[in-house]
Amino acid sequence: MTQQMVLFMARRMLITGLMVVGPLLLAGLVVGLTVAVFQAVTSIREMTLTMIPKILAVVGVLLWLLPWMLKVVVSYTTNVLQWMRFYGA
């Protein structure tokens, strides 16, 4: 396996990881900012008001996108195994 192939596989790994985790992080960010603005406007300083909506949003997005996430990860794994077989790693 050449150095270019290792770099290509590492790049694909990072892209796949960002594709899978990105929607979860984005949902947490949007809900967190919304709750922070709400807390700033109403002067409420409650920690559970911050964490529980974020957790629910991330779990909801995870359940909604889980089939797609599994498809992306399985596709990446299949490609890696095919590359290893083809290039004799």
PyMOL Python script that loads the backbone (N, CA, C, O; Angstrom):
from pymol import cmd

cmd.read_pdbstr("""\
ATOM      1  N   MET A   1       0.844  -1.163   0.000  1.00  0.00           N
ATOM      2  CA  MET A   1       0.000   0.000   0.000  1.00  0.00           C
ATOM      3  C   MET A   1       0.897   1.235   0.000  1.00  0.00           C
ATOM      4  O   MET A   1       1.818   1.355   0.808  1.00  0.00           O
ATOM      5  N   THR A   2       0.615   2.122  -0.896  1.00  0.00           N
ATOM      6  CA  THR A   2       1.458   3.306  -1.036  1.00  0.00           C
ATOM      7  C   THR A   2       1.017   4.402  -0.063  1.00  0.00           C
ATOM      8  O   THR A   2      -0.043   4.334   0.560  1.00  0.00           O
ATOM      9  N   GLN A   3       1.868   5.397   0.032  1.00  0.00           N
ATOM     10  CA  GLN A   3       1.580   6.519   0.909  1.00  0.00           C
ATOM     11  C   GLN A   3       0.350   7.291   0.422  1.00  0.00           C
ATOM     12  O   GLN A   3      -0.435   7.787   1.230  1.00  0.00           O
ATOM     13  N   GLN A   4       0.190   7.387  -0.879  1.00  0.00           N
ATOM     14  CA  GLN A   4      -0.972   8.091  -1.427  1.00  0.00           C
ATOM     15  C   GLN A   4      -2.268   7.356  -1.109  1.00  0.00           C
ATOM     16  O   GLN A   4      -3.297   7.981  -0.852  1.00  0.00           O
ATOM     17  N   MET A   5      -2.214   6.034  -1.127  1.00  0.00           N
ATOM     18  CA  MET A   5      -3.412   5.255  -0.805  1.00  0.00           C
ATOM     19  C   MET A   5      -3.786   5.418   0.671  1.00  0.00           C
ATOM     20  O   MET A   5      -4.966   5.516   1.007  1.00  0.00           O
ATOM     21  N   VAL A   6      -2.796   5.445   1.535  1.00  0.00           N
ATOM     22  CA  VAL A   6      -3.066   5.653   2.960  1.00  0.00           C
ATOM     23  C   VAL A   6      -3.681   7.035   3.179  1.00  0.00           C
ATOM     24  O   VAL A   6      -4.637   7.172   3.942  1.00  0.00           O
ATOM     25  N   LEU A   7      -3.147   8.046   2.526  1.00  0.00           N
ATOM     26  CA  LEU A   7      -3.711   9.394   2.648  1.00  0.00           C
ATOM     27  C   LEU A   7      -5.131   9.460   2.098  1.00  0.00           C
ATOM     28  O   LEU A   7      -5.992  10.123   2.676  1.00  0.00           O
ATOM     29  N   PHE A   8      -5.375   8.777   0.989  1.00  0.00           N
ATOM     30  CA  PHE A   8      -6.715   8.743   0.410  1.00  0.00           C
ATOM     31  C   PHE A   8      -7.698   8.083   1.378  1.00  0.00           C
ATOM     32  O   PHE A   8      -8.802   8.585   1.590  1.00  0.00           O
ATOM     33  N   MET A   9      -7.290   6.956   1.962  1.00  0.00           N
ATOM     34  CA  MET A   9      -8.167   6.249   2.894  1.00  0.00           C
ATOM     35  C   MET A   9      -8.412   7.077   4.155  1.00  0.00           C
ATOM     36  O   MET A   9      -9.523   7.087   4.684  1.00  0.00           O
ATOM     37  N   ALA A  10      -7.379   7.771   4.638  1.00  0.00           N
ATOM     38  CA  ALA A  10      -7.541   8.623   5.821  1.00  0.00           C
ATOM     39  C   ALA A  10      -8.484   9.784   5.516  1.00  0.00           C
ATOM     40  O   ALA A  10      -9.318  10.147   6.345  1.00  0.00           O
ATOM     41  N   ARG A  11      -8.348  10.361   4.331  1.00  0.00           N
ATOM     42  CA  ARG A  11      -9.238  11.457   3.939  1.00  0.00           C
ATOM     43  C   ARG A  11     -10.685  10.976   3.860  1.00  0.00           C
ATOM     44  O   ARG A  11     -11.594  11.656   4.337  1.00  0.00           O
ATOM     45  N   ARG A  12     -10.897   9.808   3.261  1.00  0.00           N
ATOM     46  CA  ARG A  12     -12.246   9.245   3.178  1.00  0.00           C
ATOM     47  C   ARG A  12     -12.810   8.949   4.569  1.00  0.00           C
ATOM     48  O   ARG A  12     -14.002   9.128   4.818  1.00  0.00           O
ATOM     49  N   MET A  13     -11.929   8.492   5.477  1.00  0.00           N
ATOM     50  CA  MET A  13     -12.362   8.206   6.839  1.00  0.00           C
ATOM     51  C   MET A  13     -12.842   9.478   7.532  1.00  0.00           C
ATOM     52  O   MET A  13     -13.887   9.478   8.183  1.00  0.00           O
ATOM     53  N   LEU A  14     -12.082  10.557   7.394  1.00  0.00           N
ATOM     54  CA  LEU A  14     -12.467  11.823   8.019  1.00  0.00           C
ATOM     55  C   LEU A  14     -13.762  12.374   7.421  1.00  0.00           C
ATOM     56  O   LEU A  14     -14.625  12.870   8.146  1.00  0.00           O
ATOM     57  N   ILE A  15     -13.890  12.287   6.121  1.00  0.00           N
ATOM     58  CA  ILE A  15     -15.112  12.772   5.465  1.00  0.00           C
ATOM     59  C   ILE A  15     -16.314  11.959   5.915  1.00  0.00           C
ATOM     60  O   ILE A  15     -17.376  12.516   6.193  1.00  0.00           O
ATOM     61  N   THR A  16     -16.150  10.637   5.988  1.00  0.00           N
ATOM     62  CA  THR A  16     -17.248   9.782   6.430  1.00  0.00           C
ATOM     63  C   THR A  16     -17.616  10.081   7.876  1.00  0.00           C
ATOM     64  O   THR A  16     -18.797  10.143   8.218  1.00  0.00           O
ATOM     65  N   GLY A  17     -16.619  10.266   8.721  1.00  0.00           N
ATOM     66  CA  GLY A  17     -16.889  10.592  10.113  1.00  0.00           C
ATOM     67  C   GLY A  17     -17.631  11.908  10.267  1.00  0.00           C
ATOM     68  O   GLY A  17     -18.556  12.013  11.072  1.00  0.00           O
ATOM     69  N   LEU A  18     -17.230  12.908   9.500  1.00  0.00           N
ATOM     70  CA  LEU A  18     -17.921  14.205   9.553  1.00  0.00           C
ATOM     71  C   LEU A  18     -19.348  14.114   9.012  1.00  0.00           C
ATOM     72  O   LEU A  18     -20.255  14.773   9.520  1.00  0.00           O
ATOM     73  N   MET A  19     -19.537  13.297   7.982  1.00  0.00           N
ATOM     74  CA  MET A  19     -20.881  13.120   7.440  1.00  0.00           C
ATOM     75  C   MET A  19     -21.806  12.471   8.463  1.00  0.00           C
ATOM     76  O   MET A  19     -22.981  12.827   8.558  1.00  0.00           O
ATOM     77  N   VAL A  20     -21.274  11.520   9.228  1.00  0.00           N
ATOM     78  CA  VAL A  20     -22.105  10.802  10.188  1.00  0.00           C
ATOM     79  C   VAL A  20     -22.373  11.649  11.433  1.00  0.00           C
ATOM     80  O   VAL A  20     -23.493  11.658  11.944  1.00  0.00           O
ATOM     81  N   VAL A  21     -21.363  12.355  11.922  1.00  0.00           N
ATOM     82  CA  VAL A  21     -21.495  13.091  13.177  1.00  0.00           C
ATOM     83  C   VAL A  21     -22.025  14.509  12.961  1.00  0.00           C
ATOM     84  O   VAL A  21     -22.601  15.098  13.875  1.00  0.00           O
ATOM     85  N   GLY A  22     -21.838  15.054  11.776  1.00  0.00           N
ATOM     86  CA  GLY A  22     -22.225  16.437  11.498  1.00  0.00           C
ATOM     87  C   GLY A  22     -23.667  16.786  11.824  1.00  0.00           C
ATOM     88  O   GLY A  22     -23.905  17.787  12.500  1.00  0.00           O
ATOM     89  N   PRO A  23     -24.647  15.997  11.369  1.00  0.00           N
ATOM     90  CA  PRO A  23     -26.039  16.347  11.692  1.00  0.00           C
ATOM     91  C   PRO A  23     -26.332  16.345  13.191  1.00  0.00           C
ATOM     92  O   PRO A  23     -27.128  17.154  13.666  1.00  0.00           O
ATOM     93  N   LEU A  24     -25.697  15.443  13.937  1.00  0.00           N
ATOM     94  CA  LEU A  24     -25.911  15.415  15.384  1.00  0.00           C
ATOM     95  C   LEU A  24     -25.349  16.673  16.035  1.00  0.00           C
ATOM     96  O   LEU A  24     -25.996  17.280  16.889  1.00  0.00           O
ATOM     97  N   LEU A  25     -24.153  17.057  15.631  1.00  0.00           N
ATOM     98  CA  LEU A  25     -23.546  18.266  16.183  1.00  0.00           C
ATOM     99  C   LEU A  25     -24.340  19.517  15.806  1.00  0.00           C
ATOM    100  O   LEU A  25     -24.513  20.422  16.622  1.00  0.00           O
ATOM    101  N   LEU A  26     -24.811  19.556  14.580  1.00  0.00           N
ATOM    102  CA  LEU A  26     -25.595  20.700  14.124  1.00  0.00           C
ATOM    103  C   LEU A  26     -26.906  20.820  14.899  1.00  0.00           C
ATOM    104  O   LEU A  26     -27.313  21.924  15.260  1.00  0.00           O
ATOM    105  N   ALA A  27     -27.566  19.694  15.157  1.00  0.00           N
ATOM    106  CA  ALA A  27     -28.810  19.726  15.937  1.00  0.00           C
ATOM    107  C   ALA A  27     -28.537  20.221  17.351  1.00  0.00           C
ATOM    108  O   ALA A  27     -29.294  21.036  17.877  1.00  0.00           O
ATOM    109  N   GLY A  28     -27.467  19.738  17.971  1.00  0.00           N
ATOM    110  CA  GLY A  28     -27.114  20.204  19.310  1.00  0.00           C
ATOM    111  C   GLY A  28     -26.777  21.677  19.334  1.00  0.00           C
ATOM    112  O   GLY A  28     -27.133  22.386  20.275  1.00  0.00           O
ATOM    113  N   LEU A  29     -26.088  22.146  18.296  1.00  0.00           N
ATOM    114  CA  LEU A  29     -25.724  23.556  18.211  1.00  0.00           C
ATOM    115  C   LEU A  29     -26.951  24.446  18.067  1.00  0.00           C
ATOM    116  O   LEU A  29     -27.072  25.455  18.762  1.00  0.00           O
ATOM    117  N   VAL A  30     -27.853  24.081  17.178  1.00  0.00           N
ATOM    118  CA  VAL A  30     -29.047  24.898  16.945  1.00  0.00           C
ATOM    119  C   VAL A  30     -29.918  24.949  18.196  1.00  0.00           C
ATOM    120  O   VAL A  30     -30.383  26.020  18.588  1.00  0.00           O
ATOM    121  N   VAL A  31     -30.136  23.807  18.816  1.00  0.00           N
ATOM    122  CA  VAL A  31     -30.961  23.788  20.029  1.00  0.00           C
ATOM    123  C   VAL A  31     -30.259  24.534  21.157  1.00  0.00           C
ATOM    124  O   VAL A  31     -30.904  25.264  21.910  1.00  0.00           O
ATOM    125  N   GLY A  32     -28.954  24.362  21.283  1.00  0.00           N
ATOM    126  CA  GLY A  32     -28.211  25.060  22.331  1.00  0.00           C
ATOM    127  C   GLY A  32     -28.274  26.571  22.176  1.00  0.00           C
ATOM    128  O   GLY A  32     -28.467  27.294  23.154  1.00  0.00           O
ATOM    129  N   LEU A  33     -28.110  27.047  20.948  1.00  0.00           N
ATOM    130  CA  LEU A  33     -28.200  28.493  20.715  1.00  0.00           C
ATOM    131  C   LEU A  33     -29.605  29.022  20.967  1.00  0.00           C
ATOM    132  O   LEU A  33     -29.773  30.111  21.516  1.00  0.00           O
ATOM    133  N   THR A  34     -30.605  28.260  20.569  1.00  0.00           N
ATOM    134  CA  THR A  34     -31.989  28.672  20.799  1.00  0.00           C
ATOM    135  C   THR A  34     -32.283  28.769  22.297  1.00  0.00           C
ATOM    136  O   THR A  34     -32.889  29.739  22.754  1.00  0.00           O
ATOM    137  N   VAL A  35     -31.857  27.771  23.050  1.00  0.00           N
ATOM    138  CA  VAL A  35     -32.083  27.781  24.499  1.00  0.00           C
ATOM    139  C   VAL A  35     -31.287  28.910  25.151  1.00  0.00           C
ATOM    140  O   VAL A  35     -31.779  29.543  26.086  1.00  0.00           O
ATOM    141  N   ALA A  36     -30.075  29.173  24.681  1.00  0.00           N
ATOM    142  CA  ALA A  36     -29.265  30.253  25.248  1.00  0.00           C
ATOM    143  C   ALA A  36     -29.913  31.608  25.012  1.00  0.00           C
ATOM    144  O   ALA A  36     -29.912  32.457  25.904  1.00  0.00           O
ATOM    145  N   VAL A  37     -30.464  31.819  23.829  1.00  0.00           N
ATOM    146  CA  VAL A  37     -31.162  33.077  23.553  1.00  0.00           C
ATOM    147  C   VAL A  37     -32.399  33.192  24.438  1.00  0.00           C
ATOM    148  O   VAL A  37     -32.682  34.258  24.984  1.00  0.00           O
ATOM    149  N   PHE A  38     -33.134  32.092  24.578  1.00  0.00           N
ATOM    150  CA  PHE A  38     -34.316  32.094  25.447  1.00  0.00           C
ATOM    151  C   PHE A  38     -33.932  32.413  26.898  1.00  0.00           C
ATOM    152  O   PHE A  38     -34.616  33.184  27.570  1.00  0.00           O
ATOM    153  N   GLN A  39     -32.842  31.818  27.368  1.00  0.00           N
ATOM    154  CA  GLN A  39     -32.392  32.091  28.731  1.00  0.00           C
ATOM    155  C   GLN A  39     -31.926  33.531  28.899  1.00  0.00           C
ATOM    156  O   GLN A  39     -32.159  34.142  29.941  1.00  0.00           O
ATOM    157  N   ALA A  40     -31.280  34.066  27.896  1.00  0.00           N
ATOM    158  CA  ALA A  40     -30.825  35.453  27.987  1.00  0.00           C
ATOM    159  C   ALA A  40     -32.004  36.421  28.007  1.00  0.00           C
ATOM    160  O   ALA A  40     -31.978  37.420  28.726  1.00  0.00           O
ATOM    161  N   VAL A  41     -33.028  36.127  27.226  1.00  0.00           N
ATOM    162  CA  VAL A  41     -34.193  37.009  27.165  1.00  0.00           C
ATOM    163  C   VAL A  41     -34.995  36.951  28.461  1.00  0.00           C
ATOM    164  O   VAL A  41     -35.478  37.977  28.940  1.00  0.00           O
ATOM    165  N   THR A  42     -35.138  35.762  29.026  1.00  0.00           N
ATOM    166  CA  THR A  42     -35.991  35.597  30.210  1.00  0.00           C
ATOM    167  C   THR A  42     -35.214  35.608  31.525  1.00  0.00           C
ATOM    168  O   THR A  42     -35.824  35.557  32.593  1.00  0.00           O
ATOM    169  N   SER A  43     -33.898  35.673  31.474  1.00  0.00           N
ATOM    170  CA  SER A  43     -33.035  35.668  32.664  1.00  0.00           C
ATOM    171  C   SER A  43     -33.200  34.410  33.513  1.00  0.00           C
ATOM    172  O   SER A  43     -33.065  34.460  34.735  1.00  0.00           O
ATOM    173  N   ILE A  44     -33.490  33.295  32.871  1.00  0.00           N
ATOM    174  CA  ILE A  44     -33.592  32.006  33.559  1.00  0.00           C
ATOM    175  C   ILE A  44     -32.225  31.340  33.505  1.00  0.00           C
ATOM    176  O   ILE A  44     -31.627  31.232  32.435  1.00  0.00           O
ATOM    177  N   ARG A  45     -31.731  30.896  34.653  1.00  0.00           N
ATOM    178  CA  ARG A  45     -30.430  30.237  34.718  1.00  0.00           C
ATOM    179  C   ARG A  45     -30.593  28.825  35.269  1.00  0.00           C
ATOM    180  O   ARG A  45     -30.208  28.552  36.406  1.00  0.00           O
ATOM    181  N   GLU A  46     -31.144  27.956  34.493  1.00  0.00           N
ATOM    182  CA  GLU A  46     -31.390  26.579  34.910  1.00  0.00           C
ATOM    183  C   GLU A  46     -30.588  25.639  34.005  1.00  0.00           C
ATOM    184  O   GLU A  46     -30.740  25.675  32.784  1.00  0.00           O
ATOM    185  N   MET A  47     -29.745  24.807  34.595  1.00  0.00           N
ATOM    186  CA  MET A  47     -28.877  23.917  33.809  1.00  0.00           C
ATOM    187  C   MET A  47     -29.669  22.836  33.086  1.00  0.00           C
ATOM    188  O   MET A  47     -29.319  22.464  31.966  1.00  0.00           O
ATOM    189  N   THR A  48     -30.740  22.321  33.712  1.00  0.00           N
ATOM    190  CA  THR A  48     -31.520  21.284  33.046  1.00  0.00           C
ATOM    191  C   THR A  48     -32.221  21.833  31.815  1.00  0.00           C
ATOM    192  O   THR A  48     -32.476  21.095  30.864  1.00  0.00           O
ATOM    193  N   LEU A  49     -32.533  23.113  31.827  1.00  0.00           N
ATOM    194  CA  LEU A  49     -33.148  23.727  30.651  1.00  0.00           C
ATOM    195  C   LEU A  49     -32.173  23.757  29.478  1.00  0.00           C
ATOM    196  O   LEU A  49     -32.592  23.805  28.321  1.00  0.00           O
ATOM    197  N   THR A  50     -30.897  23.731  29.768  1.00  0.00           N
ATOM    198  CA  THR A  50     -29.886  23.728  28.716  1.00  0.00           C
ATOM    199  C   THR A  50     -29.636  22.319  28.187  1.00  0.00           C
ATOM    200  O   THR A  50     -29.582  22.111  26.975  1.00  0.00           O
ATOM    201  N   MET A  51     -29.485  21.358  29.082  1.00  0.00           N
ATOM    202  CA  MET A  51     -29.045  20.029  28.678  1.00  0.00           C
ATOM    203  C   MET A  51     -30.150  19.143  28.108  1.00  0.00           C
ATOM    204  O   MET A  51     -29.937  18.464  27.103  1.00  0.00           O
ATOM    205  N   ILE A  52     -31.307  19.139  28.724  1.00  0.00           N
ATOM    206  CA  ILE A  52     -32.358  18.206  28.316  1.00  0.00           C
ATOM    207  C   ILE A  52     -32.836  18.449  26.883  1.00  0.00           C
ATOM    208  O   ILE A  52     -32.974  17.475  26.143  1.00  0.00           O
ATOM    209  N   PRO A  53     -33.097  19.677  26.445  1.00  0.00           N
ATOM    210  CA  PRO A  53     -33.487  19.858  25.036  1.00  0.00           C
ATOM    211  C   PRO A  53     -32.396  19.435  24.052  1.00  0.00           C
ATOM    212  O   PRO A  53     -32.692  18.896  22.986  1.00  0.00           O
ATOM    213  N   LYS A  54     -31.124  19.683  24.415  1.00  0.00           N
ATOM    214  CA  LYS A  54     -30.027  19.255  23.524  1.00  0.00           C
ATOM    215  C   LYS A  54     -29.981  17.742  23.417  1.00  0.00           C
ATOM    216  O   LYS A  54     -29.834  17.196  22.323  1.00  0.00           O
ATOM    217  N   ILE A  55     -30.107  17.066  24.546  1.00  0.00           N
ATOM    218  CA  ILE A  55     -30.077  15.601  24.534  1.00  0.00           C
ATOM    219  C   ILE A  55     -31.239  15.059  23.712  1.00  0.00           C
ATOM    220  O   ILE A  55     -31.058  14.150  22.901  1.00  0.00           O
ATOM    221  N   LEU A  56     -32.422  15.609  23.919  1.00  0.00           N
ATOM    222  CA  LEU A  56     -33.593  15.146  23.164  1.00  0.00           C
ATOM    223  C   LEU A  56     -33.439  15.406  21.671  1.00  0.00           C
ATOM    224  O   LEU A  56     -33.820  14.570  20.852  1.00  0.00           O
ATOM    225  N   ALA A  57     -32.887  16.553  21.313  1.00  0.00           N
ATOM    226  CA  ALA A  57     -32.692  16.873  19.896  1.00  0.00           C
ATOM    227  C   ALA A  57     -31.687  15.924  19.256  1.00  0.00           C
ATOM    228  O   ALA A  57     -31.914  15.432  18.151  1.00  0.00           O
ATOM    229  N   VAL A  58     -30.575  15.663  19.945  1.00  0.00           N
ATOM    230  CA  VAL A  58     -29.553  14.776  19.383  1.00  0.00           C
ATOM    231  C   VAL A  58     -30.091  13.358  19.259  1.00  0.00           C
ATOM    232  O   VAL A  58     -29.863  12.696  18.247  1.00  0.00           O
ATOM    233  N   VAL A  59     -30.802  12.884  20.276  1.00  0.00           N
ATOM    234  CA  VAL A  59     -31.382  11.535  20.205  1.00  0.00           C
ATOM    235  C   VAL A  59     -32.428  11.461  19.091  1.00  0.00           C
ATOM    236  O   VAL A  59     -32.487  10.469  18.365  1.00  0.00           O
ATOM    237  N   GLY A  60     -33.246  12.495  18.952  1.00  0.00           N
ATOM    238  CA  GLY A  60     -34.239  12.515  17.883  1.00  0.00           C
ATOM    239  C   GLY A  60     -33.610  12.477  16.500  1.00  0.00           C
ATOM    240  O   GLY A  60     -34.056  11.726  15.632  1.00  0.00           O
ATOM    241  N   VAL A  61     -32.576  13.284  16.292  1.00  0.00           N
ATOM    242  CA  VAL A  61     -31.886  13.288  14.997  1.00  0.00           C
ATOM    243  C   VAL A  61     -31.182  11.950  14.773  1.00  0.00           C
ATOM    244  O   VAL A  61     -31.155  11.440  13.653  1.00  0.00           O
ATOM    245  N   LEU A  62     -30.616  11.386  15.833  1.00  0.00           N
ATOM    246  CA  LEU A  62     -29.960  10.077  15.720  1.00  0.00           C
ATOM    247  C   LEU A  62     -30.948   9.010  15.286  1.00  0.00           C
ATOM    248  O   LEU A  62     -30.657   8.231  14.378  1.00  0.00           O
ATOM    249  N   LEU A  63     -32.112   8.964  15.920  1.00  0.00           N
ATOM    250  CA  LEU A  63     -33.114   7.964  15.540  1.00  0.00           C
ATOM    251  C   LEU A  63     -33.634   8.194  14.128  1.00  0.00           C
ATOM    252  O   LEU A  63     -33.909   7.242  13.398  1.00  0.00           O
ATOM    253  N   TRP A  64     -33.768   9.453  13.749  1.00  0.00           N
ATOM    254  CA  TRP A  64     -34.279   9.778  12.416  1.00  0.00           C
ATOM    255  C   TRP A  64     -33.275   9.421  11.325  1.00  0.00           C
ATOM    256  O   TRP A  64     -33.660   8.901  10.278  1.00  0.00           O
ATOM    257  N   LEU A  65     -31.991   9.696  11.560  1.00  0.00           N
ATOM    258  CA  LEU A  65     -30.972   9.491  10.532  1.00  0.00           C
ATOM    259  C   LEU A  65     -30.180   8.195  10.685  1.00  0.00           C
ATOM    260  O   LEU A  65     -29.245   7.958   9.921  1.00  0.00           O
ATOM    261  N   LEU A  66     -30.531   7.359  11.645  1.00  0.00           N
ATOM    262  CA  LEU A  66     -29.765   6.135  11.881  1.00  0.00           C
ATOM    263  C   LEU A  66     -29.673   5.226  10.652  1.00  0.00           C
ATOM    264  O   LEU A  66     -28.588   4.715  10.378  1.00  0.00           O
ATOM    265  N   PRO A  67     -30.750   4.998   9.899  1.00  0.00           N
ATOM    266  CA  PRO A  67     -30.596   4.150   8.703  1.00  0.00           C
ATOM    267  C   PRO A  67     -29.594   4.727   7.692  1.00  0.00           C
ATOM    268  O   PRO A  67     -28.798   3.989   7.111  1.00  0.00           O
ATOM    269  N   TRP A  68     -29.639   6.034   7.492  1.00  0.00           N
ATOM    270  CA  TRP A  68     -28.698   6.660   6.562  1.00  0.00           C
ATOM    271  C   TRP A  68     -27.270   6.569   7.087  1.00  0.00           C
ATOM    272  O   TRP A  68     -26.342   6.284   6.331  1.00  0.00           O
ATOM    273  N   MET A  69     -27.097   6.811   8.387  1.00  0.00           N
ATOM    274  CA  MET A  69     -25.762   6.732   8.987  1.00  0.00           C
ATOM    275  C   MET A  69     -25.183   5.327   8.851  1.00  0.00           C
ATOM    276  O   MET A  69     -24.008   5.167   8.520  1.00  0.00           O
ATOM    277  N   LEU A  70     -25.998   4.321   9.103  1.00  0.00           N
ATOM    278  CA  LEU A  70     -25.529   2.941   8.957  1.00  0.00           C
ATOM    279  C   LEU A  70     -25.154   2.641   7.511  1.00  0.00           C
ATOM    280  O   LEU A  70     -24.169   1.950   7.250  1.00  0.00           O
ATOM    281  N   LYS A  71     -25.934   3.158   6.578  1.00  0.00           N
ATOM    282  CA  LYS A  71     -25.625   2.934   5.164  1.00  0.00           C
ATOM    283  C   LYS A  71     -24.277   3.558   4.799  1.00  0.00           C
ATOM    284  O   LYS A  71     -23.484   2.948   4.082  1.00  0.00           O
ATOM    285  N   VAL A  72     -24.017   4.769   5.290  1.00  0.00           N
ATOM    286  CA  VAL A  72     -22.750   5.451   5.003  1.00  0.00           C
ATOM    287  C   VAL A  72     -21.573   4.686   5.602  1.00  0.00           C
ATOM    288  O   VAL A  72     -20.552   4.502   4.939  1.00  0.00           O
ATOM    289  N   VAL A  73     -21.707   4.239   6.849  1.00  0.00           N
ATOM    290  CA  VAL A  73     -20.609   3.531   7.512  1.00  0.00           C
ATOM    291  C   VAL A  73     -20.374   2.171   6.860  1.00  0.00           C
ATOM    292  O   VAL A  73     -19.226   1.770   6.670  1.00  0.00           O
ATOM    293  N   VAL A  74     -21.439   1.459   6.517  1.00  0.00           N
ATOM    294  CA  VAL A  74     -21.286   0.159   5.860  1.00  0.00           C
ATOM    295  C   VAL A  74     -20.658   0.334   4.483  1.00  0.00           C
ATOM    296  O   VAL A  74     -19.816  -0.469   4.080  1.00  0.00           O
ATOM    297  N   SER A  75     -21.054   1.364   3.765  1.00  0.00           N
ATOM    298  CA  SER A  75     -20.463   1.630   2.455  1.00  0.00           C
ATOM    299  C   SER A  75     -18.968   1.919   2.574  1.00  0.00           C
ATOM    300  O   SER A  75     -18.167   1.415   1.788  1.00  0.00           O
ATOM    301  N   TYR A  76     -18.601   2.735   3.563  1.00  0.00           N
ATOM    302  CA  TYR A  76     -17.185   3.034   3.772  1.00  0.00           C
ATOM    303  C   TYR A  76     -16.412   1.767   4.128  1.00  0.00           C
ATOM    304  O   TYR A  76     -15.334   1.523   3.585  1.00  0.00           O
ATOM    305  N   THR A  77     -16.953   0.967   5.028  1.00  0.00           N
ATOM    306  CA  THR A  77     -16.272  -0.262   5.436  1.00  0.00           C
ATOM    307  C   THR A  77     -16.113  -1.212   4.262  1.00  0.00           C
ATOM    308  O   THR A  77     -15.054  -1.818   4.098  1.00  0.00           O
ATOM    309  N   THR A  78     -17.140  -1.352   3.451  1.00  0.00           N
ATOM    310  CA  THR A  78     -17.061  -2.205   2.268  1.00  0.00           C
ATOM    311  C   THR A  78     -15.981  -1.709   1.317  1.00  0.00           C
ATOM    312  O   THR A  78     -15.205  -2.504   0.789  1.00  0.00           O
ATOM    313  N   ASN A  79     -15.927  -0.394   1.095  1.00  0.00           N
ATOM    314  CA  ASN A  79     -14.905   0.166   0.218  1.00  0.00           C
ATOM    315  C   ASN A  79     -13.500  -0.070   0.760  1.00  0.00           C
ATOM    316  O   ASN A  79     -12.590  -0.394  -0.002  1.00  0.00           O
ATOM    317  N   VAL A  80     -13.314   0.090   2.073  1.00  0.00           N
ATOM    318  CA  VAL A  80     -11.994  -0.133   2.665  1.00  0.00           C
ATOM    319  C   VAL A  80     -11.573  -1.579   2.484  1.00  0.00           C
ATOM    320  O   VAL A  80     -10.428  -1.854   2.123  1.00  0.00           O
ATOM    321  N   LEU A  81     -12.486  -2.503   2.730  1.00  0.00           N
ATOM    322  CA  LEU A  81     -12.144  -3.920   2.569  1.00  0.00           C
ATOM    323  C   LEU A  81     -11.837  -4.253   1.108  1.00  0.00           C
ATOM    324  O   LEU A  81     -10.947  -5.058   0.832  1.00  0.00           O
ATOM    325  N   GLN A  82     -12.559  -3.648   0.182  1.00  0.00           N
ATOM    326  CA  GLN A  82     -12.269  -3.873  -1.240  1.00  0.00           C
ATOM    327  C   GLN A  82     -10.919  -3.285  -1.623  1.00  0.00           C
ATOM    328  O   GLN A  82     -10.170  -3.903  -2.378  1.00  0.00           O
ATOM    329  N   TRP A  83     -10.594  -2.086  -1.108  1.00  0.00           N
ATOM    330  CA  TRP A  83      -9.294  -1.484  -1.403  1.00  0.00           C
ATOM    331  C   TRP A  83      -8.171  -2.344  -0.853  1.00  0.00           C
ATOM    332  O   TRP A  83      -7.149  -2.533  -1.512  1.00  0.00           O
ATOM    333  N   MET A  84      -8.359  -2.866   0.358  1.00  0.00           N
ATOM    334  CA  MET A  84      -7.321  -3.704   0.963  1.00  0.00           C
ATOM    335  C   MET A  84      -7.119  -4.991   0.168  1.00  0.00           C
ATOM    336  O   MET A  84      -5.994  -5.455  -0.016  1.00  0.00           O
ATOM    337  N   ARG A  85      -8.207  -5.546  -0.289  1.00  0.00           N
ATOM    338  CA  ARG A  85      -8.121  -6.777  -1.093  1.00  0.00           C
ATOM    339  C   ARG A  85      -7.465  -6.497  -2.437  1.00  0.00           C
ATOM    340  O   ARG A  85      -6.635  -7.276  -2.906  1.00  0.00           O
ATOM    341  N   PHE A  86      -7.848  -5.367  -3.063  1.00  0.00           N
ATOM    342  CA  PHE A  86      -7.322  -5.055  -4.384  1.00  0.00           C
ATOM    343  C   PHE A  86      -5.832  -4.701  -4.337  1.00  0.00           C
ATOM    344  O   PHE A  86      -5.054  -5.124  -5.191  1.00  0.00           O
ATOM    345  N   TYR A  87      -5.450  -3.914  -3.318  1.00  0.00           N
ATOM    346  CA  TYR A  87      -4.070  -3.465  -3.221  1.00  0.00           C
ATOM    347  C   TYR A  87      -3.196  -4.401  -2.404  1.00  0.00           C
ATOM    348  O   TYR A  87      -2.004  -4.142  -2.242  1.00  0.00           O
ATOM    349  N   GLY A  88      -3.766  -5.486  -1.885  1.00  0.00           N
ATOM    350  CA  GLY A  88      -2.986  -6.494  -1.183  1.00  0.00           C
ATOM    351  C   GLY A  88      -2.370  -6.040   0.118  1.00  0.00           C
ATOM    352  O   GLY A  88      -1.227  -6.378   0.424  1.00  0.00           O
ATOM    353  N   ALA A  89      -3.127  -5.271   0.889  1.00  0.00           N
ATOM    354  CA  ALA A  89      -2.584  -4.767   2.158  1.00  0.00           C
ATOM    355  C   ALA A  89      -2.611  -5.843   3.213  1.00  0.00           C
ATOM    356  O   ALA A  89      -2.194  -5.606   4.347  1.00  0.00           O
TER     357      ALA A  89
END
""", "prot")
cmd.dss("prot")
cmd.show_as("cartoon", "prot")
cmd.util.cbc("prot")
cmd.orient("prot")
